[in-house]
């Protein structure tokens, strides 16, 4: 018919001549933008009191509360919904680079776990009434509660892909077991799981929670943790394989909120007009105590399989029925990689994909963000289908032919994908 516009065929899409010389680098600009990155907080009300929030050091008195805030970062405005939960001792900035890549193809949100990053910093997790012997220990399922309420508040009724690493994976496992109907898929990277947790580095921090929660105890704690900035940096550097992964600039985001990282304005005044009086960075001892309290209450039994008598607070892995990706850094020297196969034998789904992230340590997504983003995007595309993605994905690494810009336009037309940002 005269004037009729025909869609390109797959033959057309894959038969363009090279536009440039062969051997081109990947050009990420062919993909749609991820839209505007936004930041915010979710006001969370716990189902029962049991955490203590202190105004230390400005207001030394403490009070019990059930009101908290969970900080978040959103990137991407199209495609399947993805939630990122970080590891410890870090915050949501740990996922930021991967989130930017995934945000081109998915709608994403990353959160700070309670007590970390910019979320509320409560003390004495689940220890109200401890002196009377009448208290309920904090468990992973307490974190599951605020994750579910946050996602229902921000994205009512929407199913999503849950991605977590390290300590966040403990929350993710319990969430996936309790709310399998809320998930499209689950991805765990270098997960805390089974009896591979805890690790000595975090145990040592958690043991300090035994120091009394008094002004005198706080003084003892400050003396014991006077070199915590060095300890924290060494822990972080042991979690990556590439020696140049962390430097002073990259560490600023990850050592927050434990270390005052504003080198230029490090005085004790308003933090803006004062000039640093010395090169010594101040430590936020309250937040370090928060981390210590948090690290002290999560036993390995909580990550072993559920048993009604032997382990009633364990993970009911059989209820995790969604497609699952288990990824592991090739050179992870912290969490045993042999655990990957255990997931394949205990989950309630046979759709368990296992991947090794090459040349990566325990924090594989900071060692190799492009490779981990590639694993995530390909996994999600397989689970939800290519037409549900925010854009056609042709990879993040390698050597390109040079016709990818023309090819992606043809594939978008074939699959009916509109690649412009909504923001």
SVG drawing of the C-alpha trace seen along z (x, -y; Angstrom):
<svg xmlns="http://www.w3.org/2000/svg" viewBox="-2 -31 48 60">
<polyline fill="none" stroke="black" stroke-width="0.4" points="0.0,0.0 1.4,-3.4 2.8,-5.4 2.6,-2.4 5.4,-2.4 6.7,1.1 8.4,2.0 12.0,3.2 12.6,7.0 15.1,8.7 17.2,9.2 17.2,5.4 18.1,4.8 21.1,7.0 22.4,6.3 23.5,2.6 27.0,1.9 29.5,0.7 29.1,-3.1 32.6,-3.4 35.7,-1.3 35.3,2.2 36.4,2.6 34.4,-0.2 34.0,-0.7 30.5,-0.4 28.6,-3.6 26.1,-3.9 24.5,-7.0 22.5,-4.9 20.2,-3.9 17.4,-6.0 18.2,-8.2 17.4,-7.1 15.4,-10.3 15.9,-12.5 17.4,-11.0 15.2,-11.9 15.8,-11.6 13.4,-11.3 12.3,-9.6 9.4,-7.4 7.9,-7.9 7.5,-4.5 5.5,-3.5 6.5,-0.2 3.8,2.2 5.1,2.0 7.6,0.0 10.9,1.6 13.6,-0.6 15.2,-3.5 15.8,-6.8 18.3,-9.1 19.1,-12.7 22.7,-12.1 24.8,-14.1 22.6,-17.2 19.9,-15.7 21.3,-12.8 17.9,-11.6 16.4,-8.7 12.9,-7.7 11.2,-4.7 9.5,-5.3 7.9,-3.5 8.3,-6.3 11.2,-6.3 12.3,-7.4 13.7,-5.3 15.7,-7.2 15.6,-6.4 17.0,-7.2 14.9,-6.7 16.3,-6.5 14.5,-5.4 10.9,-6.0 10.0,-3.0 10.1,0.7 9.8,3.2 10.2,1.9 13.4,2.8 14.3,2.4 18.0,2.4 19.0,3.1 22.6,2.6 25.2,4.4 27.0,3.4 28.7,1.3 27.5,-0.8 24.5,-2.7 22.4,-2.9 25.2,-4.9 26.8,-1.4 24.3,-0.6 24.4,-4.0 26.6,-3.2 24.7,0.1 21.4,-1.7 22.3,-4.3 22.9,-1.6 19.8,0.4 17.7,-2.8 17.9,-3.1 15.8,0.1 13.9,0.3 12.3,-1.9 14.5,-1.7 14.6,-2.6 17.4,-2.0 16.9,-2.4 19.0,-2.8 18.4,-0.1 17.1,-1.3 20.0,-2.6 22.3,-3.2 22.9,-6.0 20.3,-8.8 17.6,-6.6 16.7,-7.0 19.5,-6.0 17.9,-4.1 19.7,-2.4 19.2,0.8 17.3,2.8 14.4,4.7 15.8,4.5 13.0,2.6 12.5,4.3 15.7,6.2 16.6,5.6 13.3,7.2 13.8,10.1 10.7,9.2 11.6,8.1 11.5,9.4 14.8,9.7 15.1,7.8 14.9,10.1 15.2,9.8 11.4,9.9 11.3,6.5 13.1,5.1 10.6,6.9 7.8,4.9 9.2,1.5 10.3,2.7 6.7,3.9 5.1,0.7 7.5,-1.5 6.9,0.3 3.1,0.3 3.2,-3.4 5.4,-4.4 4.1,-1.9 0.7,-0.6 0.1,3.0 3.0,3.2 5.1,6.3 8.9,5.7 12.3,7.3 14.1,7.4 17.9,7.1 20.2,7.3 23.8,8.1 25.6,8.9 23.5,8.0 20.6,6.7 20.2,10.3 19.2,11.4 16.2,9.0 15.6,10.1 15.4,13.8 12.9,13.2 10.9,10.8 10.8,13.2 9.6,16.0 6.9,13.9 5.7,12.0 6.4,14.2 3.3,12.8 4.8,9.3 7.8,10.2 8.6,10.6 12.0,12.1 14.8,12.1 18.5,11.5 21.1,12.0 24.7,11.1 27.4,12.4 24.6,13.1 24.7,13.5 23.0,16.9 22.9,20.2 25.8,20.7 28.3,18.7 27.3,15.7 28.4,13.9 31.9,12.7 34.5,11.7 34.8,8.1 31.1,7.4 31.1,9.6 33.8,7.5 31.8,4.4 28.6,6.0 30.4,7.3 30.9,3.7 27.2,3.3 27.7,4.9 29.2,1.6 26.5,0.0 24.1,-2.4 25.0,-5.2 27.0,-8.5 29.9,-6.7 29.4,-3.8 29.4,-6.1 32.7,-7.5 34.2,-4.0 32.8,-3.2 34.4,-6.4 37.7,-5.4 37.4,-1.8 36.4,-3.1 38.8,-6.1 40.4,-4.5 37.1,-3.3 37.6,-5.3 40.7,-3.3 38.9,0.0 36.0,-0.9 38.2,-1.6 40.2,1.6 36.9,3.6 35.7,2.0 39.0,2.5 38.9,6.2 35.5,6.6 36.8,5.7 39.2,7.4 40.4,4.5 43.0,2.4 41.9,-0.8 38.2,-0.4 38.3,-2.7 40.1,-6.0 39.5,-9.0 36.8,-10.4 34.9,-7.2 35.1,-6.3 33.4,-9.5 29.9,-8.3 30.4,-4.8 31.9,-5.9 28.9,-8.2 27.3,-8.5 30.1,-7.2 32.9,-9.6 32.5,-13.4 33.7,-13.5 33.5,-17.3 37.2,-18.0 36.8,-21.6 34.3,-22.5 35.1,-20.3 34.9,-22.8 32.4,-22.5 30.3,-25.5 27.6,-25.6 29.6,-23.4 29.5,-26.0 31.6,-29.0 34.1,-27.3 37.4,-26.2 38.8,-22.8 40.9,-23.2 42.9,-20.1 43.2,-17.2 41.5,-14.9 38.0,-13.9 35.4,-13.7 33.6,-10.4 29.9,-10.2 29.9,-7.9 26.2,-7.7 25.9,-6.2 28.8,-3.8 26.9,-2.7 23.8,-2.2 25.9,0.0 27.2,2.0 23.7,2.5 22.5,3.6 25.3,6.0 24.8,7.7 21.3,9.0 21.4,11.0 22.4,14.6 23.3,17.1 20.3,19.2 18.1,16.5 19.4,17.3 19.3,21.1 16.1,22.8 12.9,22.4 11.9,25.3 8.8,25.0 10.7,26.3 14.4,26.0 14.5,22.7 11.1,20.9 12.7,17.5 14.6,19.0 14.0,18.4 11.2,20.5 13.2,20.9 10.6,23.2 8.2,20.3 10.6,18.4 9.0,19.5 10.0,16.6 12.8,16.9 16.1,16.2 19.5,15.1 22.4,15.9 25.6,14.0 29.0,14.2 32.3,12.3 34.9,14.6 37.4,13.6 35.0,13.1 37.2,13.9 34.5,13.2 31.3,15.2 31.9,18.8 31.0,19.1 30.0,22.8 26.7,21.4 25.5,20.7 24.6,24.3 22.8,24.5 20.3,21.9 19.6,24.1 18.6,27.0 16.6,25.2 14.5,22.6 10.9,23.4 11.7,22.8 13.7,24.7 14.4,21.5 17.7,20.7 20.4,19.0 23.9,19.0 26.5,16.5 30.1,15.7 31.1,12.0 34.7,12.2 37.5,10.2 35.3,9.2 35.4,9.6 32.6,9.6 31.3,6.2 31.1,7.3 28.9,4.4 31.5,1.9 34.4,4.0 32.6,4.6 29.5,2.4 29.1,2.9 29.4,6.7 26.9,6.9 24.5,4.5 24.8,6.7 23.8,9.8 20.9,8.0 19.5,6.5 19.8,9.8 18.1,11.7 15.2,9.3 14.7,9.3 14.5,13.1 12.0,13.0 9.6,10.2 10.2,10.4 12.0,8.0 8.9,5.9 8.4,5.0 11.9,3.4 12.3,-0.3 14.6,0.0 16.3,2.6 19.5,3.9 22.6,4.6 25.1,4.9 27.4,2.6 30.8,4.0 32.8,5.5 33.7,4.5 30.8,3.2 30.5,3.5 29.5,-0.2 25.9,0.2 24.3,0.5 22.6,-2.9 20.8,-1.9 20.1,1.6 18.6,0.4 16.2,-1.9 15.0,1.0 14.6,3.3 12.6,0.7 10.3,0.5 9.9,4.3 9.2,4.7 7.1,1.5 9.3,-0.1 9.2,-3.9 12.6,-4.8 12.2,-8.5 12.3,-9.4 9.1,-10.4 10.8,-13.1"/>
</svg>
